[in-house]
Amino acid sequence: MLSLATRLRSLDDSTLRRAIETRTVAASGVRDFFDLADALLEPTAIQRTLTHLDRSTLAVLAGAAELTATSLAAAARRTAADPAAADRSASIPDPTLAEIAVHLTALGGMPVTEAHVAARAATLDELLLCRLTDNRVSTYAAVSTQLEGWPALGMPSATELAADSAPPALAPADGIDIAFVDQLAAERAFSCASSIAELVSELARDPARELSRGGLGLPDTKRLALVMSVEIDAVAALVAIAARAGLVAHSEGYWAETEIGDDWLLEATPARWAALARAWHTALPDSIRGILPREPGVTWGQGLHGFVDWLYPAGGQWMKHQVADFARDAELIGVTAHEATSTAGARLLAGDPGSATEIMNAALPAEVGAVYLQHDLSIVSPGPLAPSIDARLRGLADVESRELASSYRITAGSVNRALAAGENAESLLAFLGGISLTGIPQPVQYLIEESAGRYGRVRVGSTPPGSLPALSYVSSDDSALLGTIAVDQTLSALGLERAGERGSDRLTSRFGTDLVFWALSDARYPVAAENSAGEIVHLRRHQVARVIPPAAVDPAQAIVNTLRAGDGGEVLAGDAWLARQLDMAIRSKQTVTVSISMPGGVVVDYLLEPASVGGGRFRARDRRADIERTLPISSIISITPAP
């Protein structure tokens, strides 16, 4: 531990912070460099780090530890046979990179180059599992002990790490119809993009609450599943895909649409798919990216999982979960279909998203720019609508079904929603006339003109300052209509009350203007919002997530700051190490030989049983003289366990 603590103390702040972050050291209990070294050499901490290493890197570490153990065993045998050889064996050189390469070659029966060993030894050095100095690898004793116990835990030994050959390379499976795979992948891509478009639109209208323990509540999950026309179990995965692409975000306890998502809704389907696919590919960890097949028709099933198990022999469940999650999303996006890589997916994995988008574009259904208007106020599209037309139709009509051929329905409430957003009868009729293949049926024209004529009969505005608790008001020249609103049970949650005496043309509410306005609009009243001057203002029912980055808290940097603040220099660091050794002897009730520098330069060895440490001094029982001694820590030259 002393050598690691000394090494940690010599690192610059950025390197030290990076090492702490990589090894995921918790701040609790770390007061000095010895505490940090202790934390890094804990068996659980070592094992946690080893689980994230690939087979070849583990082989280098295990090979170096095995060579060191062999050298130590040989030195012990020489000392036992010839005690005079102890001095010659006191300093055993660590194995060189070349020696490790030769050793691994002998174990595995396949050539291992020195450059191969050097690259992996550098990684291990950065992870503080060993020390790479002058082309020699020094493995920390705690790491070697952990590796020695692997076979008992069912994990590979150094020989098995080097000798076990890789499973057969993933290759296109026999009997795979790549045309069928591409067709199915395109259907999945279209379905995913369409479902996420519905998700983003719905969250813009009504954000979904995130539970304190994580995940969406069941009511919101059911609502989103219904809107997206998917099974309830698929909602979480689609939300994750949308969040990864930045289309929705978690803000102030709710999932809502982002500005990126608002722009994404106006993109064509191929561009929508490209955004989802790029986000998926960018999020792939390097540990997974390098092993995914880049050829069409390659199956990701048991062969992929078997290769992952071989490549990360200590990977445990974390690697399996990662592969499973990304494989699930690949199926949803259309990177794969029936666990086989699609042609577009292969191009994406090969790092060519532009070519992948072109391939997917050719396979996706063509978009249309015209619809059928029906006398029953329904609108039917003969195919997937162009996003710009779809977005405007959603402002005018309610979506009834979302498939390749979507359907909408115009209602008084939906028309009022469009009028509130700034449309008028002329603009709405002109828009519908431009996209309709059947003209504008008379019922449609009548509903729009009648709704526009009634629009604004009910007004909502903000109360003047000082009117608390009332924040908004509802007014109308039609006293009968206002009376209906006052007793409407669907609006009871607004707490509407008469302003002044009975017969007043105004109701007040403790809620804000937006909430009252949309509640009245949903109840199909001809409501308009107005400003303080009585002029109609247009509202849009659109909630964009305002993601406020949390205050930057860097736990690793906090540990570095603590370590530097408590570091008193070489002398104090040496005293701290001696105190740490004495503490360990006290806890284990161990007798130690303590070499003390006496005045005049004389060194005296005491056989002591330490009792306490404090104030720069330590108290111990002298086993030879059978008396108690109190000695300064600064006079200690060395501490060694008593035989």
Secondary structure, 3 states (H helix, E strand, C coil): CHHHHHHHHHCCHHHHHHHHHHCCCCCCCCCCHHHHHHHHCCHHHHHHHHCCCCHHHHHHHHHHHHHHHHHHHHHHHHHHHCHHHHHHHCCCCCCEHHHHHHHHHHHHCCCCCHHHHHHHHHHHHHCCCEEEECCEEEECHHHHHHHHCCHHHCCCCHHHHHHCCCCCCCCECCCCCHHHHHHHHHHHHHHHHHHHHHHHHHHHHCCEEECCCCCECHHHHHHHHHHHCCCHHHHHHHHHHHHHCCCEEEECCEEEECHHHHHHCCCCHHHHHHHHHHHHHHHCCHHHHCCCCCCCCEECCHHHHHHHHHHCCCCHHHHHHHHHHHHHHHHHHCCEECCEECHHHHHHHCCCHHHHHHHHHHHCCCCECCEEECCCCEEECCCCECHHHHHHHHHHCEEEECCCCCEEECCHHHHHHHHHCCCCHHHHHHHHHHHECCCCCHHHHHHHHHHHHHCCCEEEEECCCCCCCCCEEEEECCHHHHHHHHHCHHHHHHCCEECCCCCCCEEEECCCHHHHHHHHHHCCCCEEEECCCCCEECCCCCCECCCCCCCCCCHHHHHHHHHHHCCCCHHHHHHHHHHHHHHHHHHHCCCEEEEEECCCCCEEEEEEEEEEEECCEEEEEECCCCEEEEEEHHHEEEEEECC
